[in-house]
Amino acid sequence: MFVSCDHGGPSATSDFKGFTLLMPAVSVGNVGQLAIDLVISTLDMTKVGYFYTDCLVPMVGNNPYATAEENSVELSINAEVYSLPSKKLVVLQIRSPFIKNKYRPFCQMLLSWVKTSKCARVVLLSSSHAYQRDDEQLLGTPLRYLLTPDLEKEVGGLMQELNWKEMEKVAAYPGINDTEKVLHIPGGGITKRLFTESCSKGIQMAVLLKFCSEGDNIPDAFALVNYLNEWLQLIKSEVNTSSQWKIPSSWRLLFGNGLPPALF
């Protein structure tokens, strides 16, 4: 459930009527989470609350978007909500993995919140194992999208204009029966479950994902957030480049660069 911050001001509300909810899947390379970091940091979004759930591994840390020593010691937890009313954008950032067998209750709780908070649509940023692509998926761009039927009616034409490539379905039984096709997103975490449940519940959802491998996934995050920006135009630009996005201070610790002195 969503719990608002006391200091969030007028935007700290559970009513996000007409807003786009942007969130990551905890997937291969943490690409979606890194892309969300770039959005929150660049747009200087305000934390308005957190998502209270027992489905995620508990964690606490210092402020990942600190800009000065004074705010570097602010605490953050595993699932927090940020808002930018001027762009009708609300972001749920997830910072820890799921507890075993908790995918289903999390998806149910999340989609229930989407309905009660009156969000217009959900955009899920995800990733999938590059090494498990089939022959068709090896062609062209490593970026893909999916739309639920309710969102397809509204933005399907735009995706065609952008020349985006829809996520292909693959053979359910390769080599045995190649005619039966299914949606397969290996390494995508909750992506497939959340998408299929959104389809059945009539929720407008888009999935944007990138095929990638584990390693230094910063370039993948930039590619995914630029892909998102082609559609939502979160930052204005004729040409998307990595330099336009503000890298959060927490990224200095991605490869073990030591702890901030302010913690001691």
Stockholm file with secondary structure:
# STOCKHOLM 1.0

chainA/1-264         MFVSCDHGGPSATSDFKGFTLLMPAVSVGNVGQLAIDLVISTLDMTKVGYFYTDCLVPMVGNNPYATAEENSVELSINAEVYSLPSKKLVVLQIRSPFIKNKYRPFCQMLLSWVKTSKCARVVLLSSSHAYQRDDEQLLGTPLRYLLTPDLEKEVGGLMQELNWKEMEKVAAYPGINDTEKVLHIPGGGITKRLFTESCSKGIQMAVLLKFCSEGDNIPDAFALVNYLNEWLQLIKSEVNTSSQWKIPSSWRLLFGNGLPPALF
#=GR chainA/1-264 SS CEEECTTSGGGCSSCCTTCEEEEECCCGGGHHHHHHHHHHHHHTCEEEEEECCSSBCCCEEECTTCCSHHHHTCEEESEEEEEEGGGTEEEEEECSCBCTTCHHHHHHHHHHHHHHTTCSEEEEEEEEEGGGCCTGGGSSCSEEEEECHHHHHHHHHHHHHTTCCBCCCEEEETTTEEEEEECCCTTCTTHHHHHHHHHHHTCCEEEEEEEECSSCCHHHHHHHHHHHHHHHCSSCCSSCCGGGSCCCGGGGGTTCCCCCGGGC
#=GC SS_cons         CEEECTTSGGGCSSCCTTCEEEEECCCGGGHHHHHHHHHHHHHTCEEEEEECCSSBCCCEEECTTCCSHHHHTCEEESEEEEEEGGGTEEEEEECSCBCTTCHHHHHHHHHHHHHHTTCSEEEEEEEEEGGGCCTGGGSSCSEEEEECHHHHHHHHHHHHHTTCCBCCCEEEETTTEEEEEECCCTTCTTHHHHHHHHHHHTCCEEEEEEEECSSCCHHHHHHHHHHHHHHHCSSCCSSCCGGGSCCCGGGGGTTCCCCCGGGC
//
